[in-house]
Amino acid sequence: MATVTTGTYLGEPASASMAEIGVCAEVSPLPAGFPAKFERPLAWNGLEIKQEDYACVLTASDLVEINAAIEYFKSLELDGSCVSRDTFPLPQLGLKLDKLGLDLYQGKGFCLVRGIKPEAYSVEDLTLVYLGVNSYIGGQHGRQDGRGNMLVHIVADNSSSTQAEHHRHSNKSISFHNEESGDIVGWLTRNTAAKGGKCIIASAYTVYNVLAETRPDLIRILARSDWPFALPRFHCRPVIFHRDSNLVMNFGRTPLLGNTAHPRPETLPSLSERQIEALDAIEAIAQATQLEITTQTGDMHFINNLAVLHRREAFVDGDQAKRHLVRVRLRSPELGWELPEELQKEWDTAFSEEGNQTWHLEPMPSGYFPLRMYPN
């Protein structure tokens, strides 16, 4: 019988077995091809992990390389979207970042790069550093919305009730979820909140292992293709997939249930009680095994979006301490997993070479649209 060793699950002490806390122990077969357990580094428990296990702290020589790369890139007189390994060379630090990228796909699925001091750089140079690190971590950037935004600024905005409820601009807590596209999701912390705002992650593999042992019936529910996602378009698909020996989890409560910022049309199907139970089970297990990452200004942290869930705690901004994260979606063409067919369309849209790409250094008003410059 499985034992949860951190946090709480369904309101009971974490040390209690699933039988002791009232989880149905009846056994039903797992979906065809799904394993009884994943024995992988991706299946981790947050309380068993220390910061030194996932943090890459930049050294003085690393910073010298970064500053030299900034000057080299500027000498090329290229657009910021052209940052790559070739245009932002990091001879020794690049080897460390390569290992982090490999660990995102084949190791524990998350990492932190610490040591950049934002006050030492202009906004333009700080963004170059971020893009430079990205080029080693994932290599390829993806669009994050229909406007072609490549850099999404996550800041609180209570200018309207709709804005205040949007995940990007709310200061409320957010439940565990995945982004709708991108192998890797990264965040640069340009500023922290006065209080709260921790980034919290959990292993989808651990969630699966607990459910596979104690509630395989919910695994079957999650693997069915009748989940009615409403965003970014209406489509039905599973929440979990098993492809090429990898577990892939991809979902969010807003696309399935709606919220104030994204009201769900009444004409769309609603979730069943069993589906809601499955979502609640994911949330409970994830919270019981989560890892809290307290970021500092200048931190860059990355997760495997296919295997690691993330959420945010509520936060309060001060007069000067206003939380500001810059999010990217990445993928590595060399290390990327085989994607389920049901997710391929979102990845193709995000990473296609065709289409607009907009790179904003600062948050823009919601009604903003970029003007193109044409020669006279």
C-alpha positions as a LaTeX table, in Angstrom:
\begin{tabular}{lrrr}
\hline
Residue & $x$ (\AA) & $y$ (\AA) & $z$ (\AA) \\
\hline
Met1 & 0.00 & 0.00 & 0.00 \\
Ala2 & 1.43 & 3.38 & $-0.99$ \\
Thr3 & 2.27 & 5.95 & 1.64 \\
Val4 & 2.38 & 9.68 & 0.97 \\
Thr5 & 5.36 & 11.08 & 2.83 \\
Thr6 & 4.85 & 14.84 & 2.48 \\
Gly7 & 2.06 & 17.36 & 2.84 \\
Thr8 & $-1.51$ & 16.13 & 3.16 \\
Tyr9 & $-3.79$ & 14.08 & 0.95 \\
Leu10 & $-7.55$ & 14.44 & 1.08 \\
Gly11 & $-7.20$ & 16.23 & 4.41 \\
Glu12 & $-5.39$ & 13.44 & 6.24 \\
Pro13 & $-1.83$ & 13.27 & 7.66 \\
Ala14 & 0.72 & 12.60 & 4.96 \\
Ser15 & 2.08 & 9.55 & 6.74 \\
Ala16 & $-1.24$ & 7.73 & 6.52 \\
Ser17 & $-1.63$ & 4.97 & 3.94 \\
Met18 & $-4.20$ & 5.35 & 1.20 \\
Ala19 & $-6.43$ & 2.76 & 2.84 \\
Glu20 & $-6.24$ & 4.62 & 6.14 \\
Ile21 & $-7.40$ & 7.87 & 4.55 \\
Gly22 & $-10.34$ & 6.35 & 2.83 \\
Val23 & $-9.07$ & 6.01 & $-0.74$ \\
Cys24 & $-10.80$ & 3.22 & $-2.57$ \\
Ala25 & $-8.32$ & 0.34 & $-2.86$ \\
Glu26 & $-10.29$ & $-1.73$ & $-5.34$ \\
Val27 & $-8.15$ & $-2.81$ & $-8.25$ \\
Ser28 & $-9.21$ & $-2.19$ & $-11.83$ \\
Pro29 & $-6.94$ & $-2.72$ & $-14.81$ \\
Leu30 & $-4.81$ & 0.11 & $-16.05$ \\
Pro31 & $-5.22$ & 1.25 & $-19.66$ \\
Ala32 & $-3.47$ & $-0.96$ & $-22.19$ \\
Gly33 & 0.25 & $-0.29$ & $-22.29$ \\
Phe34 & 0.36 & 1.84 & $-19.14$ \\
Pro35 & 2.91 & 0.53 & $-16.59$ \\
Ala36 & 2.10 & $-0.28$ & $-12.97$ \\
Lys37 & 4.85 & 2.13 & $-11.91$ \\
Phe38 & 7.39 & 4.49 & $-13.45$ \\
Glu39 & 10.86 & 3.93 & $-12.01$ \\
Arg40 & 12.41 & 7.14 & $-13.28$ \\
Pro41 & 14.24 & 10.17 & $-11.81$ \\
Leu42 & 11.16 & 12.13 & $-12.91$ \\
Ala43 & 9.18 & 10.40 & $-10.13$ \\
Trp44 & 10.32 & 12.46 & $-7.16$ \\
Asn45 & 8.98 & 13.71 & $-3.84$ \\
Gly46 & 9.49 & 17.39 & $-3.07$ \\
Leu47 & 10.47 & 16.99 & 0.59 \\
Glu48 & 13.31 & 14.68 & $-0.41$ \\
Ile49 & 14.95 & 17.30 & $-2.64$ \\
Lys50 & 17.39 & 19.99 & $-1.54$ \\
Gln51 & 18.16 & 23.21 & $-3.39$ \\
Glu52 & 21.68 & 22.06 & $-4.22$ \\
Asp53 & 20.14 & 19.12 & $-6.08$ \\
Tyr54 & 18.67 & 21.37 & $-8.76$ \\
Ala55 & 20.34 & 24.81 & $-8.54$ \\
Cys56 & 23.18 & 25.90 & $-10.81$ \\
Val57 & 24.83 & 28.85 & $-9.05$ \\
Leu58 & 26.81 & 30.96 & $-11.48$ \\
Thr59 & 30.47 & 31.55 & $-10.66$ \\
Ala60 & 32.55 & 34.66 & $-11.30$ \\
Ser61 & 34.01 & 33.03 & $-14.43$ \\
Asp62 & 30.48 & 32.20 & $-15.63$ \\
Leu63 & 29.51 & 35.86 & $-15.32$ \\
Val64 & 32.62 & 36.91 & $-17.23$ \\
Glu65 & 31.55 & 34.58 & $-20.07$ \\
Ile66 & 28.02 & 36.00 & $-20.02$ \\
Asn67 & 29.24 & 39.59 & $-20.19$ \\
Ala68 & 31.58 & 38.73 & $-23.06$ \\
Ala69 & 28.69 & 37.03 & $-24.89$ \\
Ile70 & 26.56 & 40.17 & $-24.53$ \\
Glu71 & 29.27 & 42.29 & $-26.14$ \\
Tyr72 & 29.83 & 39.73 & $-28.90$ \\
Phe73 & 26.13 & 39.58 & $-29.72$ \\
Lys74 & 25.87 & 43.36 & $-29.86$ \\
Ser75 & 28.82 & 43.48 & $-32.25$ \\
Leu76 & 26.81 & 41.37 & $-34.71$ \\
Glu77 & 24.06 & 44.01 & $-34.81$ \\
Leu78 & 21.34 & 41.37 & $-34.88$ \\
Asp79 & 17.77 & 41.42 & $-33.65$ \\
Gly80 & 17.17 & 39.94 & $-30.21$ \\
Ser81 & 15.23 & 37.07 & $-31.75$ \\
Cys82 & 18.52 & 35.88 & $-33.31$ \\
Val83 & 20.11 & 34.88 & $-29.99$ \\
Ser84 & 21.52 & 31.34 & $-30.34$ \\
Arg85 & 24.48 & 29.26 & $-29.24$ \\
Asp86 & 26.45 & 30.65 & $-32.17$ \\
Thr87 & 25.59 & 34.29 & $-31.54$ \\
Phe88 & 25.79 & 34.04 & $-27.73$ \\
Pro89 & 28.81 & 31.79 & $-27.11$ \\
Leu90 & 29.34 & 30.41 & $-23.60$ \\
Pro91 & 32.32 & 28.03 & $-23.94$ \\
Gln92 & 32.40 & 26.64 & $-20.39$ \\
Leu93 & 29.07 & 27.72 & $-18.91$ \\
Gly94 & 27.39 & 26.29 & $-22.01$ \\
Leu95 & 28.57 & 22.81 & $-20.96$ \\
Lys96 & 26.83 & 23.23 & $-17.59$ \\
Leu97 & 23.66 & 24.47 & $-19.26$ \\
Asp98 & 23.72 & 21.53 & $-21.68$ \\
Lys99 & 23.66 & 19.19 & $-18.68$ \\
Leu100 & 20.69 & 21.07 & $-17.25$ \\
Gly101 & 18.86 & 20.70 & $-20.57$ \\
Leu102 & 19.56 & 16.97 & $-20.56$ \\
Asp103 & 18.33 & 16.70 & $-16.97$ \\
Leu104 & 15.08 & 18.43 & $-17.94$ \\
Tyr105 & 14.30 & 15.66 & $-20.43$ \\
Gln106 & 16.01 & 12.62 & $-18.91$ \\
Gly107 & 16.56 & 13.48 & $-15.25$ \\
Lys108 & 14.30 & 15.03 & $-12.61$ \\
Gly109 & 12.70 & 17.51 & $-15.02$ \\
Phe110 & 13.47 & 20.89 & $-13.43$ \\
Cys111 & 16.38 & 23.20 & $-12.66$ \\
Leu112 & 17.29 & 26.67 & $-11.41$ \\
Val113 & 19.98 & 29.04 & $-12.67$ \\
Arg114 & 20.96 & 31.56 & $-9.98$ \\
Gly115 & 23.50 & 34.35 & $-9.78$ \\
Ile116 & 22.39 & 37.04 & $-12.22$ \\
Lys117 & 21.95 & 40.46 & $-10.59$ \\
Pro118 & 19.34 & 42.38 & $-12.62$ \\
Glu119 & 20.55 & 45.72 & $-11.28$ \\
Ala120 & 23.87 & 45.13 & $-13.05$ \\
Tyr121 & 22.19 & 45.04 & $-16.48$ \\
Ser122 & 19.89 & 47.14 & $-18.60$ \\
Val123 & 16.53 & 45.55 & $-19.38$ \\
Glu124 & 17.81 & 44.86 & $-22.91$ \\
Asp125 & 20.96 & 43.15 & $-21.68$ \\
Leu126 & 19.12 & 41.17 & $-18.99$ \\
Thr127 & 16.77 & 39.88 & $-21.69$ \\
Leu128 & 19.76 & 38.93 & $-23.85$ \\
Val129 & 21.19 & 36.93 & $-20.94$ \\
Tyr130 & 17.87 & 35.13 & $-20.50$ \\
Leu131 & 17.57 & 34.35 & $-24.20$ \\
Gly132 & 21.18 & 33.23 & $-24.26$ \\
Val133 & 20.63 & 30.76 & $-21.42$ \\
Asn134 & 17.44 & 29.59 & $-23.15$ \\
Ser135 & 19.39 & 28.73 & $-26.29$ \\
Tyr136 & 21.35 & 26.11 & $-24.34$ \\
Ile137 & 18.45 & 24.86 & $-22.20$ \\
Gly138 & 15.94 & 24.33 & $-25.01$ \\
Gly139 & 17.14 & 25.99 & $-28.17$ \\
Gln140 & 13.84 & 26.77 & $-29.86$ \\
His141 & 11.31 & 29.35 & $-28.62$ \\
Gly142 & 7.55 & 28.96 & $-29.08$ \\
Arg143 & 4.66 & 31.40 & $-29.36$ \\
Gln144 & 2.54 & 31.65 & $-26.24$ \\
Asp145 & $-0.68$ & 33.10 & $-27.62$ \\
Gly146 & $-2.48$ & 34.10 & $-30.79$ \\
Arg147 & $-0.63$ & 37.41 & $-30.94$ \\
Gly148 & 2.70 & 35.69 & $-31.36$ \\
Asn149 & 4.10 & 36.76 & $-27.98$ \\
Met150 & 7.39 & 34.96 & $-27.39$ \\
Leu151 & 8.02 & 36.59 & $-24.01$ \\
Val152 & 5.05 & 36.69 & $-21.65$ \\
His153 & 5.25 & 39.10 & $-18.72$ \\
Ile154 & 3.48 & 37.79 & $-15.64$ \\
Val155 & 2.52 & 40.77 & $-13.48$ \\
Ala156 & $-0.46$ & 41.63 & $-11.30$ \\
Asp157 & $-3.07$ & 43.81 & $-12.99$ \\
Asn158 & $-6.33$ & 44.68 & $-11.23$ \\
Ser159 & $-7.39$ & 47.32 & $-13.76$ \\
Ser160 & $-10.49$ & 45.21 & $-14.49$ \\
Ser161 & $-12.15$ & 42.13 & $-13.03$ \\
Thr162 & $-11.31$ & 40.20 & $-16.18$ \\
Gln163 & $-7.63$ & 41.11 & $-16.00$ \\
Ala164 & $-7.50$ & 40.34 & $-12.30$ \\
Glu165 & $-8.81$ & 36.80 & $-12.94$ \\
His166 & $-6.44$ & 36.04 & $-15.83$ \\
His167 & $-3.59$ & 33.74 & $-14.80$ \\
Arg168 & $-0.99$ & 36.13 & $-16.17$ \\
His169 & $-2.29$ & 39.08 & $-14.18$ \\
Ser170 & $-3.95$ & 37.63 & $-11.09$ \\
Asn171 & $-2.29$ & 37.71 & $-7.67$ \\
Lys172 & $-4.39$ & 34.78 & $-6.50$ \\
Ser173 & $-3.15$ & 31.23 & $-6.03$ \\
Ile174 & $-3.36$ & 28.93 & $-9.06$ \\
Ser175 & $-3.94$ & 25.18 & $-8.99$ \\
Phe176 & $-1.55$ & 22.68 & $-10.55$ \\
His177 & $-1.54$ & 22.61 & $-14.34$ \\
Asn178 & 0.57 & 22.41 & $-17.50$ \\
Glu179 & 0.99 & 25.02 & $-20.23$ \\
Glu180 & $-0.90$ & 24.05 & $-23.40$ \\
Ser181 & 2.32 & 23.82 & $-25.45$ \\
Gly182 & 6.07 & 23.67 & $-25.03$ \\
Asp183 & 8.36 & 20.84 & $-23.89$ \\
Ile184 & 10.02 & 23.20 & $-21.42$ \\
Val185 & 8.63 & 26.24 & $-19.64$ \\
Gly186 & 11.00 & 28.79 & $-18.16$ \\
Trp187 & 10.64 & 31.89 & $-16.00$ \\
Leu188 & 13.01 & 34.78 & $-15.38$ \\
Thr189 & 12.31 & 36.51 & $-12.07$ \\
Arg190 & 12.83 & 40.20 & $-12.72$ \\
Asn191 & 11.31 & 41.11 & $-9.39$ \\
Thr192 & 9.70 & 39.34 & $-6.43$ \\
Ala193 & 6.52 & 40.19 & $-4.54$ \\
Ala194 & 6.47 & 41.82 & $-1.12$ \\
Lys195 & 4.88 & 38.65 & 0.23 \\
Gly196 & 4.16 & 35.21 & $-1.24$ \\
Gly197 & 4.30 & 34.24 & $-4.89$ \\
Lys198 & 6.35 & 31.07 & $-4.57$ \\
Cys199 & 6.62 & 28.89 & $-7.65$ \\
Ile200 & 5.50 & 25.39 & $-6.70$ \\
Ile201 & 6.05 & 22.23 & $-8.74$ \\
Ala202 & 5.13 & 18.55 & $-8.49$ \\
Ser203 & 5.99 & 15.41 & $-10.41$ \\
Ala204 & 3.28 & 14.10 & $-12.73$ \\
Tyr205 & 5.10 & 10.75 & $-12.55$ \\
Thr206 & 4.66 & 10.61 & $-8.78$ \\
Val207 & 0.99 & 11.52 & $-9.13$ \\
Tyr208 & 0.61 & 8.71 & $-11.65$ \\
Asn209 & 2.44 & 6.16 & $-9.47$ \\
Val210 & 0.20 & 6.88 & $-6.47$ \\
Leu211 & $-2.97$ & 6.67 & $-8.55$ \\
Ala212 & $-1.82$ & 3.56 & $-10.41$ \\
Glu213 & $-1.37$ & 1.75 & $-7.10$ \\
Thr214 & $-4.42$ & 3.06 & $-5.26$ \\
Arg215 & $-6.91$ & 4.32 & $-7.85$ \\
Pro216 & $-6.23$ & 2.74 & $-11.24$ \\
Asp217 & $-9.85$ & 3.48 & $-12.12$ \\
Leu218 & $-8.95$ & 7.17 & $-12.16$ \\
Ile219 & $-5.99$ & 6.48 & $-14.44$ \\
Arg220 & $-8.48$ & 4.97 & $-16.87$ \\
Ile221 & $-10.65$ & 8.09 & $-16.60$ \\
Leu222 & $-7.66$ & 10.37 & $-17.23$ \\
Ala223 & $-6.56$ & 8.35 & $-20.25$ \\
Arg224 & $-9.95$ & 8.52 & $-21.97$ \\
Ser225 & $-10.35$ & 10.81 & $-24.97$ \\
Asp226 & $-13.58$ & 12.47 & $-23.82$ \\
Trp227 & $-12.12$ & 15.38 & $-21.82$ \\
Pro228 & $-13.76$ & 18.52 & $-23.29$ \\
Phe229 & $-11.03$ & 21.19 & $-23.45$ \\
Ala230 & $-12.29$ & 24.63 & $-24.42$ \\
Leu231 & $-8.96$ & 26.46 & $-24.80$ \\
Pro232 & $-7.25$ & 27.49 & $-26.97$ \\
Arg233 & $-9.94$ & 25.80 & $-29.10$ \\
Phe234 & $-12.62$ & 23.25 & $-28.31$ \\
His235 & $-11.32$ & 19.70 & $-28.63$ \\
Cys236 & $-11.65$ & 16.41 & $-26.78$ \\
Arg237 & $-8.58$ & 14.42 & $-25.76$ \\
Pro238 & $-7.04$ & 12.58 & $-22.79$ \\
Val239 & $-5.32$ & 14.25 & $-19.85$ \\
Ile240 & $-2.55$ & 11.62 & $-19.69$ \\
Phe241 & $-0.73$ & 9.74 & $-22.41$ \\
His242 & 1.85 & 6.96 & $-22.60$ \\
Arg243 & 4.18 & 7.43 & $-25.57$ \\
Asp244 & 7.56 & 5.85 & $-26.27$ \\
Ser245 & 7.97 & 4.79 & $-22.60$ \\
Asn246 & 7.22 & 8.35 & $-21.41$ \\
Leu247 & 4.26 & 9.56 & $-19.37$ \\
Val248 & 2.85 & 12.82 & $-20.72$ \\
Met249 & 0.35 & 14.84 & $-18.68$ \\
Asn250 & $-1.25$ & 17.99 & $-20.08$ \\
Phe251 & $-4.25$ & 19.79 & $-18.61$ \\
Gly252 & $-5.51$ & 22.89 & $-16.84$ \\
Arg253 & $-8.68$ & 23.53 & $-14.89$ \\
Thr254 & $-9.51$ & 26.72 & $-16.76$ \\
Pro255 & $-9.72$ & 25.03 & $-20.20$ \\
Leu256 & $-11.92$ & 22.34 & $-18.63$ \\
Leu257 & $-14.05$ & 24.34 & $-16.19$ \\
Gly258 & $-13.68$ & 27.99 & $-17.24$ \\
Asn259 & $-13.30$ & 31.04 & $-14.99$ \\
Thr260 & $-14.19$ & 34.73 & $-14.90$ \\
Ala261 & $-11.57$ & 35.63 & $-17.47$ \\
His262 & $-12.47$ & 32.67 & $-19.66$ \\
Pro263 & $-16.17$ & 31.85 & $-19.12$ \\
Arg264 & $-17.10$ & 28.44 & $-20.45$ \\
Pro265 & $-19.90$ & 28.49 & $-23.05$ \\
Glu266 & $-22.98$ & 26.65 & $-21.82$ \\
Thr267 & $-23.18$ & 24.85 & $-25.15$ \\
Leu268 & $-20.01$ & 22.91 & $-24.38$ \\
Pro269 & $-20.05$ & 19.61 & $-22.47$ \\
Ser270 & $-19.42$ & 19.74 & $-18.74$ \\
Leu271 & $-17.12$ & 17.48 & $-16.78$ \\
Ser272 & $-18.60$ & 14.40 & $-15.16$ \\
Glu273 & $-18.39$ & 13.79 & $-11.42$ \\
Arg274 & $-15.73$ & 11.13 & $-12.06$ \\
Gln275 & $-13.65$ & 13.56 & $-14.11$ \\
Ile276 & $-13.83$ & 16.19 & $-11.38$ \\
Glu277 & $-12.85$ & 13.51 & $-8.85$ \\
Ala278 & $-9.81$ & 12.67 & $-10.98$ \\
Leu279 & $-8.75$ & 16.32 & $-11.15$ \\
Asp280 & $-9.16$ & 16.66 & $-7.39$ \\
Ala281 & $-7.03$ & 13.55 & $-6.87$ \\
Ile282 & $-4.25$ & 14.99 & $-9.04$ \\
Glu283 & $-4.32$ & 18.23 & $-7.06$ \\
Ala284 & $-4.30$ & 16.48 & $-3.70$ \\
Ile285 & $-1.38$ & 14.16 & $-4.51$ \\
Ala286 & 0.58 & 16.97 & $-6.17$ \\
Gln287 & 0.17 & 19.19 & $-3.12$ \\
Ala288 & 1.21 & 16.32 & $-0.85$ \\
Thr289 & 4.48 & 15.80 & $-2.78$ \\
Gln290 & 5.20 & 19.32 & $-4.02$ \\
Leu291 & 8.43 & 21.29 & $-4.04$ \\
Glu292 & 8.34 & 25.00 & $-3.24$ \\
Ile293 & 10.90 & 27.15 & $-5.05$ \\
Thr294 & 11.49 & 30.52 & $-3.46$ \\
Thr295 & 12.98 & 32.58 & $-6.25$ \\
Gln296 & 15.26 & 35.58 & $-6.03$ \\
Thr297 & 15.56 & 38.44 & $-8.49$ \\
Gly298 & 17.60 & 37.27 & $-11.45$ \\
Asp299 & 16.70 & 33.60 & $-11.03$ \\
Met300 & 15.81 & 31.55 & $-14.08$ \\
His301 & 13.97 & 28.30 & $-13.45$ \\
Phe302 & 12.79 & 25.72 & $-15.93$ \\
Ile303 & 10.52 & 22.67 & $-15.86$ \\
Asn304 & 9.66 & 19.81 & $-18.19$ \\
Asn305 & 6.12 & 20.82 & $-19.12$ \\
Leu306 & 5.23 & 17.26 & $-20.15$ \\
Ala307 & 6.17 & 15.66 & $-16.84$ \\
Val308 & 6.10 & 18.36 & $-14.15$ \\
Leu309 & 3.04 & 20.25 & $-12.91$ \\
His310 & 3.29 & 23.80 & $-11.62$ \\
Arg311 & 1.22 & 26.24 & $-9.64$ \\
Arg312 & 1.65 & 29.56 & $-7.85$ \\
Glu313 & 0.80 & 30.67 & $-4.35$ \\
Ala314 & $-1.05$ & 33.94 & $-3.82$ \\
Phe315 & 1.06 & 37.05 & $-3.41$ \\
Val316 & 0.93 & 40.69 & $-2.35$ \\
Asp317 & 2.84 & 43.43 & $-4.16$ \\
Gly318 & 4.38 & 46.39 & $-2.35$ \\
Asp319 & 5.17 & 49.89 & $-3.54$ \\
Gln320 & 8.51 & 48.72 & $-4.94$ \\
Ala321 & 8.39 & 44.94 & $-4.63$ \\
Lys322 & 6.12 & 44.07 & $-7.53$ \\
Arg323 & 6.27 & 40.50 & $-8.77$ \\
His324 & 7.43 & 40.32 & $-12.39$ \\
Leu325 & 8.24 & 37.06 & $-14.16$ \\
Val326 & 9.06 & 36.63 & $-17.85$ \\
Arg327 & 7.90 & 33.28 & $-19.22$ \\
Val328 & 9.16 & 31.37 & $-22.23$ \\
Arg329 & 8.16 & 28.11 & $-23.88$ \\
Leu330 & 11.00 & 26.05 & $-25.30$ \\
Arg331 & 11.82 & 22.76 & $-26.92$ \\
Ser332 & 14.97 & 20.90 & $-27.86$ \\
Pro333 & 14.79 & 19.38 & $-31.37$ \\
Glu334 & 17.52 & 16.92 & $-30.32$ \\
Leu335 & 16.11 & 15.79 & $-26.97$ \\
Gly336 & 12.37 & 16.29 & $-27.48$ \\
Trp337 & 9.99 & 13.43 & $-26.71$ \\
Glu338 & 7.59 & 11.86 & $-29.15$ \\
Leu339 & 4.38 & 13.84 & $-28.76$ \\
Pro340 & 0.88 & 12.39 & $-28.66$ \\
Glu341 & $-0.98$ & 13.14 & $-31.87$ \\
Glu342 & $-3.65$ & 14.97 & $-29.83$ \\
Leu343 & $-1.09$ & 17.57 & $-28.68$ \\
Gln344 & 0.80 & 17.97 & $-31.94$ \\
Lys345 & $-1.38$ & 20.77 & $-33.33$ \\
Glu346 & $-0.64$ & 23.09 & $-30.40$ \\
Trp347 & 3.10 & 22.42 & $-30.67$ \\
Asp348 & 3.05 & 22.99 & $-34.43$ \\
Thr349 & 1.27 & 26.31 & $-33.97$ \\
Ala350 & 3.68 & 27.41 & $-31.26$ \\
Phe351 & 6.93 & 26.39 & $-32.94$ \\
Ser352 & 6.20 & 26.87 & $-36.62$ \\
Glu353 & 8.65 & 29.12 & $-38.45$ \\
Glu354 & 5.70 & 30.78 & $-40.13$ \\
Gly355 & 3.62 & 33.39 & $-38.34$ \\
Asn356 & 4.22 & 36.49 & $-36.25$ \\
Gln357 & 6.75 & 36.63 & $-33.45$ \\
Thr358 & 6.54 & 39.52 & $-30.99$ \\
Trp359 & 9.28 & 40.09 & $-28.41$ \\
His360 & 8.21 & 42.65 & $-25.79$ \\
Leu361 & 10.80 & 43.76 & $-23.25$ \\
Glu362 & 8.08 & 45.12 & $-20.96$ \\
Pro363 & 4.41 & 44.26 & $-20.28$ \\
Met364 & 2.10 & 45.78 & $-22.89$ \\
Pro365 & $-1.54$ & 46.87 & $-22.51$ \\
Ser366 & $-4.03$ & 44.16 & $-23.46$ \\
Gly367 & $-5.30$ & 46.24 & $-26.39$ \\
Tyr368 & $-1.83$ & 46.79 & $-27.82$ \\
Phe369 & $-0.95$ & 45.54 & $-31.26$ \\
Pro370 & 2.47 & 45.95 & $-32.90$ \\
Leu371 & 2.88 & 48.37 & $-35.80$ \\
Arg372 & 5.06 & 47.24 & $-38.64$ \\
Met373 & 7.65 & 49.59 & $-40.13$ \\
Tyr374 & 7.68 & 49.81 & $-43.91$ \\
Pro375 & 10.25 & 51.60 & $-46.10$ \\
Asn376 & 9.11 & 54.81 & $-47.80$ \\
\hline
\end{tabular}
